[in-house]
Amino acid sequence: MLFHEFDYLIFLAVVVIVYWTLPHKWRTLFLLASSLTFYSISSYQYLPLIIASTCIDYSAGLLVQNDKFKRYRGKFLFSSIFFNLAILFSYKYYDALIQLIANIYHVTLPPQYLLNSSLPLGVSFYTFQTMSYTIDCYRGKVKADKSFINIFLYVTFFPQLIAGPIERAGHLLTQIQSRQYFNLQNIKEGLTLFVWGMAKKVYAADSLIIVIENFYQQEKSNFYDIMLIGMTMVFRTYYDFNGYVDMARGAAKMLGFNLSINFRIFLLAKNVYQIWSHFWHVTLGTWIRDYIYIPFMDHVYKNHIAATLFSFLFVGLWHGPTLNWVAFGLFNGFFVVLHRYLLKKYPKLENFIYLTMFPIYSFEGLFNYIDTWEKFRIIRLGFFDYSLNFYQFVSMFKFTFVAVAPFVFLELYFEYKKDCDYYLKMGSKQKALFVGYCLALITVSSYYSEVREYFYFTF
């Protein structure tokens, strides 16, 4: 079920109504059953994986905090991490690695050497979430929960199960452990969040994918078209993923839970480091910082450059095993190192670095969508052609602008108010106008764009 489909809306409405009518002692179990039902509808064959992952980390969390097994704490932690990474490697990287080795040695692989399995929905998200729980238990940052149902719901909570945010136990699990009270304001804010996220997805993101598909069908492209389409790709990814997260936050809010803000309008980021720490997929960025970068600095090699490049290589590989994602990770790592060095040595360059962010965005967008050699060939052939086709460029710009303008200016205004959720604090009349505005955009989009899967469902 996609979040903006009618089936999901009915499912969510039923869950919210039943959840708040049940006695408190049954709510967690009901929410767990609902989450498992949600996942089973889309990916029932992989349900044993998420159950196994939960069992391993539930047990590991208890064992690493049990004084009787103090001498084995490291082994329990290692076993948990190894198991989760083994799941991730088997389904996400094994085939790509074997195929790469075969290509290097010019060998044709028989089908039985490959798994040829589809990627389990949400596997990159829930494995990171379960690993963070065990690691935080090991570090003493959270207390291991003896309730398997609580841990199972923490891993499978349906609003954020498939594409995040990647929640820490200290934020989401503590809410699961606490008693939730019905609050009509939460329902109103949740609905507002959900509608705002849906508008981003169906109006902006799904419109921009049409622009991207039309670009690859052009007879000829040039440098200016490529830089513009790169920016279009960034906006498409942003509104696709940000729209999903806002709908996830809205659904959770209606159930009394607060999920992390994962995206803010990236155009305000003054350098690449700020993107990953404050604006873009923040929960992944902080996860990489806490569980990859800092341990690398503390235990492997105390060198900022090496730790940063390794961490962003990990970011790239988290997105996918292909060369474009490896390049994406290293590209970001390089500019994080460069920008931090320049700002430390030449702080007056801050405004100049900000201006360089726009071509950087374009390249990042290209990395996201050049997933075949044919697309790479189209980009390569046009990149060094500086002859501007004015009509073609203006046509692409017009469609991109029309898709993003209804959101960009509002988001910039919310940031000016120093609260990206400012629309939740507005008065009743303003909020009603805001919701009506979102519904109008959703209605308009239903006439010219088709339902598309979320981009991050592929991770």
C-alpha positions as CSV (number, residue, x, y, z in Angstrom):
1,M,0.0,0.0,0.0
2,L,1.3,3.4,-1.0
3,F,0.6,6.2,1.5
4,H,-1.3,8.2,-1.0
5,E,-3.5,5.4,-2.2
6,F,-7.2,5.0,-1.1
7,D,-6.5,1.6,0.4
8,Y,-3.9,3.0,2.8
9,L,-6.2,5.9,3.7
10,I,-8.9,3.4,4.7
11,F,-6.4,1.3,6.6
12,L,-5.0,4.3,8.5
13,A,-8.5,5.6,9.4
14,V,-9.5,2.2,10.8
15,V,-6.3,1.9,12.8
16,V,-6.6,5.4,14.3
17,I,-10.3,4.9,15.3
18,V,-9.8,1.4,16.8
19,Y,-6.5,2.4,18.5
20,W,-8.1,5.2,20.5
21,T,-11.3,3.2,21.4
22,L,-9.3,0.2,22.8
23,P,-8.2,0.1,26.5
24,H,-4.6,1.2,26.9
25,K,-3.3,-2.3,27.7
26,W,-4.4,-3.5,24.3
27,R,-3.1,-0.6,22.2
28,T,0.5,-1.6,21.8
29,L,-0.5,-5.2,20.7
30,F,-3.1,-3.8,18.3
31,L,-0.6,-1.4,16.8
32,L,1.9,-4.2,16.4
33,A,-0.7,-6.4,14.6
34,S,-1.6,-3.5,12.4
35,S,2.1,-2.9,11.5
36,L,2.6,-6.5,10.7
37,T,-0.5,-6.5,8.6
38,F,0.7,-3.4,6.7
39,Y,4.0,-5.0,6.0
40,S,2.5,-8.4,5.0
41,I,0.2,-6.8,2.4
42,S,3.3,-5.5,0.5
43,S,6.0,-7.9,1.4
44,Y,4.7,-10.9,3.3
45,Q,7.4,-13.3,2.0
46,Y,10.0,-11.2,3.9
47,L,8.2,-11.1,7.2
48,P,10.4,-13.8,8.7
49,L,13.5,-11.6,8.1
50,I,12.1,-8.7,10.1
51,I,11.0,-11.1,12.8
52,A,14.4,-12.7,13.0
53,S,16.2,-9.3,13.1
54,T,13.9,-8.2,15.9
55,C,14.5,-11.5,17.9
56,I,18.3,-11.1,17.5
57,D,18.4,-7.5,18.7
58,Y,15.9,-8.0,21.4
59,S,18.1,-10.8,22.8
60,A,21.3,-9.0,22.2
61,G,20.0,-5.9,24.0
62,L,19.2,-7.9,27.1
63,L,22.4,-9.8,27.1
64,V,24.8,-6.9,26.7
65,Q,23.3,-5.3,29.9
66,N,23.2,-8.6,31.9
67,D,26.1,-8.6,34.4
68,K,26.2,-12.4,34.3
69,F,27.5,-12.2,30.7
70,K,29.7,-9.1,31.1
71,R,32.7,-10.7,29.6
72,Y,30.8,-11.6,26.5
73,R,29.2,-8.2,25.8
74,G,31.4,-7.5,22.8
75,K,30.6,-10.9,21.3
76,F,26.9,-10.4,21.6
77,L,27.1,-7.0,20.0
78,F,29.2,-8.3,17.2
79,S,26.8,-11.2,16.6
80,S,23.9,-8.7,16.4
81,I,25.7,-6.4,13.9
82,F,26.9,-9.3,11.9
83,F,23.5,-10.8,11.5
84,N,21.8,-7.6,10.5
85,L,24.6,-6.7,8.0
86,A,24.4,-10.3,6.6
87,I,20.7,-9.8,5.8
88,L,21.5,-6.5,4.2
89,F,24.4,-7.9,2.2
90,S,22.5,-11.0,1.0
91,Y,19.6,-9.2,-0.4
92,K,21.1,-5.9,-1.5
93,Y,24.8,-6.4,-2.4
94,Y,25.5,-10.1,-3.0
95,D,24.2,-10.3,-6.6
96,A,25.9,-7.0,-7.6
97,L,29.2,-8.1,-6.1
98,I,29.2,-11.5,-7.7
99,Q,28.2,-10.0,-11.1
100,L,31.0,-7.4,-10.8
101,I,33.6,-10.2,-10.1
102,A,32.2,-12.1,-13.1
103,N,32.5,-9.1,-15.4
104,I,36.1,-8.4,-14.3
105,Y,37.1,-12.0,-15.2
106,H,34.7,-12.0,-18.3
107,V,32.8,-15.0,-16.9
108,T,29.2,-15.8,-17.6
109,L,27.5,-16.8,-14.4
110,P,24.9,-19.6,-14.3
111,P,21.6,-18.5,-12.8
112,Q,22.1,-20.7,-9.7
113,Y,25.0,-18.5,-8.6
114,L,22.7,-15.5,-8.0
115,L,19.9,-15.0,-5.6
116,N,17.8,-13.0,-8.0
117,S,15.5,-11.9,-5.2
118,S,13.7,-8.6,-4.9
119,L,14.8,-6.2,-2.2
120,P,12.8,-6.6,1.0
121,L,10.8,-3.4,1.6
122,G,12.4,-1.2,4.2
123,V,15.4,-3.5,4.8
124,S,17.9,-0.7,4.7
125,F,15.9,1.3,7.3
126,Y,14.9,-1.3,9.8
127,T,18.3,-3.0,10.0
128,F,19.9,0.3,10.8
129,Q,17.2,1.0,13.4
130,T,17.6,-2.4,15.1
131,M,21.4,-2.2,15.1
132,S,21.2,1.3,16.7
133,Y,19.1,-0.2,19.6
134,T,21.7,-2.9,20.4
135,I,24.6,-0.5,20.1
136,D,22.9,2.0,22.4
137,C,22.2,-0.8,24.9
138,Y,25.9,-1.7,24.7
139,R,26.9,1.9,25.3
140,G,24.5,2.3,28.1
141,K,22.5,5.1,26.4
142,V,19.2,3.2,26.7
143,K,17.9,0.5,29.0
144,A,17.1,-2.8,27.3
145,D,13.4,-3.3,27.2
146,K,12.2,-6.7,28.6
147,S,9.0,-6.5,26.6
148,F,9.4,-8.2,23.2
149,I,6.2,-6.6,22.0
150,N,7.6,-3.1,22.6
151,I,10.8,-3.9,20.7
152,F,8.9,-5.5,17.9
153,L,6.7,-2.5,17.5
154,Y,9.7,-0.2,17.7
155,V,11.1,-2.1,14.7
156,T,7.9,-2.5,12.7
157,F,5.9,0.7,13.5
158,F,4.1,1.0,10.2
159,P,4.2,4.8,9.5
160,Q,8.0,4.8,9.3
161,L,8.8,1.1,8.7
162,I,9.4,1.2,4.9
163,A,11.3,4.5,4.4
164,G,12.1,6.0,7.8
165,P,12.9,8.2,9.5
166,I,15.5,6.0,11.1
167,E,14.4,6.4,14.7
168,R,16.6,5.8,17.8
169,A,15.3,3.8,20.8
170,G,15.8,6.9,23.0
171,H,13.2,8.7,20.9
172,L,10.6,6.2,19.6
173,L,10.9,3.3,22.0
174,T,10.4,5.6,25.0
175,Q,7.1,6.8,23.5
176,I,6.0,3.2,22.9
177,Q,6.7,2.5,26.6
178,S,4.7,5.6,27.7
179,R,1.0,5.8,28.0
180,Q,-0.6,7.7,25.1
181,Y,-3.6,10.0,25.8
182,F,-6.1,11.0,23.1
183,N,-5.7,14.6,22.1
184,L,-7.9,16.1,19.3
185,Q,-5.1,18.6,18.5
186,N,-2.8,15.7,17.6
187,I,-5.4,14.4,15.1
188,K,-5.7,17.9,13.5
189,E,-1.9,18.3,13.3
190,G,-1.5,14.8,12.0
191,L,-4.1,15.3,9.3
192,T,-2.4,18.6,8.3
193,L,1.0,17.0,8.2
194,F,-0.3,14.1,6.1
195,V,-2.1,16.3,3.6
196,W,1.0,18.5,3.2
197,G,3.2,15.5,2.6
198,M,0.7,14.0,0.1
199,A,0.7,17.3,-1.9
200,K,4.5,17.2,-2.1
201,K,4.4,13.7,-3.3
202,V,1.6,13.7,-5.9
203,Y,1.9,17.3,-7.1
204,A,5.6,18.0,-7.1
205,A,7.5,14.7,-7.1
206,D,5.3,12.8,-9.5
207,S,5.2,15.8,-11.9
208,L,9.0,16.1,-11.9
209,I,9.5,12.5,-12.9
210,I,7.6,13.3,-16.1
211,V,10.1,16.1,-16.8
212,I,13.0,13.7,-16.2
213,E,11.6,11.0,-18.4
214,N,11.0,13.6,-21.2
215,F,14.6,14.7,-20.9
216,Y,15.9,11.2,-21.7
217,Q,13.7,11.1,-24.8
218,Q,15.1,14.3,-26.3
219,E,17.1,13.9,-29.5
220,K,19.9,16.1,-28.2
221,S,20.9,17.6,-24.8
222,N,23.5,20.2,-23.8
223,F,25.3,21.4,-20.8
224,Y,22.6,23.8,-19.7
225,D,19.8,21.2,-20.0
226,I,21.9,18.7,-18.0
227,M,22.5,21.1,-15.1
228,L,18.8,22.0,-15.0
229,I,17.7,18.4,-15.2
230,G,20.2,17.6,-12.4
231,M,18.5,20.2,-10.2
232,T,15.1,18.8,-11.2
233,M,16.2,15.4,-10.1
234,V,17.2,16.8,-6.7
235,F,13.8,18.4,-6.3
236,R,12.1,15.2,-7.3
237,T,14.0,13.1,-4.8
238,Y,13.5,15.8,-2.1
239,Y,9.7,16.1,-2.5
240,D,9.2,12.3,-3.0
241,F,11.1,11.4,0.2
242,N,10.1,14.5,2.2
243,G,6.5,14.0,1.2
244,Y,6.6,10.4,2.4
245,V,8.2,11.4,5.7
246,D,5.6,14.1,6.4
247,M,2.8,11.6,5.7
248,A,4.6,9.2,8.1
249,R,4.9,11.9,10.7
250,G,1.2,12.8,10.2
251,A,0.1,9.2,10.6
252,A,2.2,8.7,13.7
253,K,1.0,12.0,15.2
254,M,-2.7,10.9,14.9
255,L,-1.6,7.9,17.0
256,G,0.1,10.1,19.6
257,F,3.7,9.6,18.4
258,N,6.2,12.2,17.3
259,L,8.7,11.1,14.6
260,S,11.9,13.0,13.8
261,I,12.0,15.8,11.2
262,N,14.1,14.3,8.4
263,F,14.1,17.0,5.8
264,R,14.1,20.8,5.6
265,I,14.4,22.9,2.4
266,F,17.9,22.2,1.3
267,L,18.3,25.5,-0.6
268,L,19.3,27.1,2.7
269,A,22.3,24.8,3.3
270,K,25.4,26.9,3.1
271,N,27.7,23.9,2.5
272,V,27.6,20.2,2.0
273,Y,28.3,19.4,5.7
274,Q,25.1,21.4,6.6
275,I,23.0,19.4,4.1
276,W,23.7,16.1,5.9
277,S,23.6,17.5,9.4
278,H,20.5,19.8,9.2
279,F,18.6,19.5,5.9
280,W,18.8,16.2,4.0
281,H,18.0,12.7,5.4
282,V,19.1,14.0,8.8
283,T,18.4,10.7,10.7
284,L,20.7,8.8,8.3
285,G,23.4,11.5,8.6
286,T,23.4,11.4,12.4
287,W,23.3,7.6,12.3
288,I,26.4,7.5,10.2
289,R,28.1,10.1,12.4
290,D,27.4,8.2,15.7
291,Y,27.9,4.7,14.5
292,I,30.5,5.0,11.7
293,Y,32.4,8.3,11.8
294,I,33.0,8.5,15.6
295,P,34.0,4.8,16.0
296,F,36.3,5.1,13.0
297,M,38.0,8.2,14.6
298,D,38.2,6.5,18.0
299,H,39.3,3.0,17.1
300,V,40.6,2.8,13.5
301,Y,42.4,5.9,12.4
302,K,42.2,9.3,14.0
303,N,42.1,11.3,10.7
304,H,39.1,13.5,9.8
305,I,39.6,13.2,6.1
306,A,39.8,9.4,6.1
307,A,36.9,9.0,8.5
308,T,34.7,11.4,6.5
309,L,35.4,9.7,3.1
310,F,34.8,6.3,4.6
311,S,31.6,7.4,6.2
312,F,30.2,8.9,3.0
313,L,31.3,5.8,1.0
314,F,29.1,4.0,3.5
315,V,26.3,6.5,2.8
316,G,26.6,5.8,-0.9
317,L,26.6,2.0,-0.5
318,W,23.6,2.3,1.8
319,H,21.7,3.8,-1.1
320,G,22.7,1.1,-3.5
321,P,25.6,-1.2,-4.7
322,T,26.0,0.5,-8.1
323,L,28.7,2.8,-9.2
324,N,26.5,5.9,-9.4
325,W,25.8,5.5,-5.6
326,V,29.5,4.9,-4.8
327,A,30.3,8.1,-6.7
328,F,27.4,9.9,-4.9
329,G,28.9,9.0,-1.5
330,L,32.5,9.9,-2.4
331,F,31.4,13.1,-4.1
332,N,29.6,14.2,-0.9
333,G,32.5,13.2,1.3
334,F,35.0,15.1,-0.9
335,F,32.9,18.3,-0.6
336,V,32.3,17.9,3.1
337,V,36.1,17.7,3.6
338,L,36.8,20.6,1.2
339,H,34.1,22.9,2.6
340,R,35.1,22.4,6.2
341,Y,38.7,23.0,5.4
342,L,38.0,26.2,3.4
343,L,35.6,27.5,6.1
344,K,38.2,26.9,8.8
345,K,41.0,28.5,6.9
346,Y,39.1,31.2,5.0
347,P,35.9,31.9,6.8
348,K,35.1,34.9,4.5
349,L,34.5,32.3,1.6
350,E,31.2,31.3,3.2
351,N,29.1,33.2,0.7
352,F,31.2,32.0,-2.3
353,I,30.8,28.4,-1.1
354,Y,27.1,28.9,-0.8
355,L,27.0,29.9,-4.5
356,T,28.8,26.7,-5.5
357,M,26.1,24.7,-3.9
358,F,23.8,24.9,-6.9
359,P,26.0,23.1,-9.4
360,I,26.8,20.6,-6.6
361,Y,23.0,19.9,-6.3
362,S,22.8,19.3,-10.0
363,F,25.6,16.8,-9.9
364,E,24.0,15.1,-6.9
365,G,20.8,14.8,-8.8
366,L,22.5,13.2,-11.8
367,F,24.2,10.6,-9.5
368,N,20.7,9.7,-8.2
369,Y,19.2,8.9,-11.6
370,I,22.1,7.8,-13.9
371,D,21.5,4.1,-13.2
372,T,22.2,2.7,-16.6
373,W,25.1,3.1,-19.1
374,E,22.6,4.4,-21.7
375,K,21.7,7.3,-19.4
376,F,25.3,7.9,-18.7
377,R,26.0,8.1,-22.4
378,I,23.3,10.7,-22.9
379,I,24.7,12.8,-20.1
380,R,28.3,12.4,-21.3
381,L,27.5,13.3,-24.9
382,G,25.7,16.5,-23.9
383,F,27.9,17.7,-21.1
384,F,30.5,19.3,-23.3
385,D,27.9,20.8,-25.7
386,Y,27.5,24.5,-24.8
387,S,25.1,25.4,-27.6
388,L,21.9,26.6,-25.8
389,N,18.6,25.5,-27.2
390,F,16.6,28.3,-25.6
391,Y,13.1,26.9,-26.3
392,Q,14.0,23.5,-24.9
393,F,15.6,25.0,-21.8
394,V,12.7,27.3,-21.0
395,S,10.2,24.5,-21.5
396,M,12.0,22.3,-19.0
397,F,12.5,25.2,-16.5
398,K,8.8,26.2,-16.8
399,F,7.6,22.7,-15.9
400,T,10.1,22.4,-13.0
401,F,9.2,25.8,-11.6
402,V,5.4,25.1,-11.8
403,A,6.0,21.8,-9.9
404,V,8.1,23.1,-7.1
405,A,7.1,26.8,-6.6
406,P,3.9,26.0,-4.6
407,F,6.1,24.4,-2.0
408,V,9.5,26.1,-2.1
409,F,8.2,29.6,-1.3
410,L,6.1,28.3,1.6
411,E,9.0,26.3,3.0
412,L,11.3,29.3,2.8
413,Y,8.7,31.3,4.7
414,F,8.4,28.7,7.4
415,E,12.2,28.7,7.8
416,Y,12.0,32.5,8.0
417,K,9.7,31.9,10.9
418,K,12.4,29.6,12.3
419,D,10.1,26.6,12.4
420,C,9.7,24.2,9.4
421,D,6.5,23.0,11.1
422,Y,5.1,26.5,11.4
423,Y,1.9,25.6,9.6
424,L,1.0,23.4,12.5
425,K,1.0,26.4,14.8
426,M,-1.3,28.6,12.7
427,G,-4.8,29.5,13.8
428,S,-7.8,27.4,12.9
429,K,-8.8,29.6,9.9
430,Q,-5.3,29.8,8.5
431,K,-4.8,26.0,9.0
432,A,-8.1,25.3,7.2
433,L,-6.9,27.5,4.2
434,F,-3.6,25.7,4.3
435,V,-5.2,22.3,4.1
436,G,-7.6,23.5,1.4
437,Y,-4.6,24.7,-0.6
438,C,-2.9,21.3,-0.3
439,L,-6.1,19.4,-1.3
440,A,-6.4,21.7,-4.3
441,L,-2.9,20.8,-5.4
442,I,-3.7,17.1,-4.9
443,T,-6.8,17.4,-7.0
444,V,-5.0,19.2,-9.8
445,S,-2.3,16.6,-9.9
446,S,-4.9,13.8,-10.2
447,Y,-5.8,15.0,-13.7
448,Y,-2.3,14.9,-15.3
449,S,0.0,12.7,-13.3
450,E,-0.1,9.0,-12.5
451,V,0.7,7.3,-9.2
452,R,4.4,6.5,-8.8
453,E,6.2,4.4,-6.3
454,Y,8.4,6.2,-3.8
455,F,12.0,6.6,-4.9
456,Y,13.3,5.5,-1.5
457,F,11.4,2.2,-1.7
458,T,14.3,1.0,-3.8
459,F,16.7,1.3,-0.9
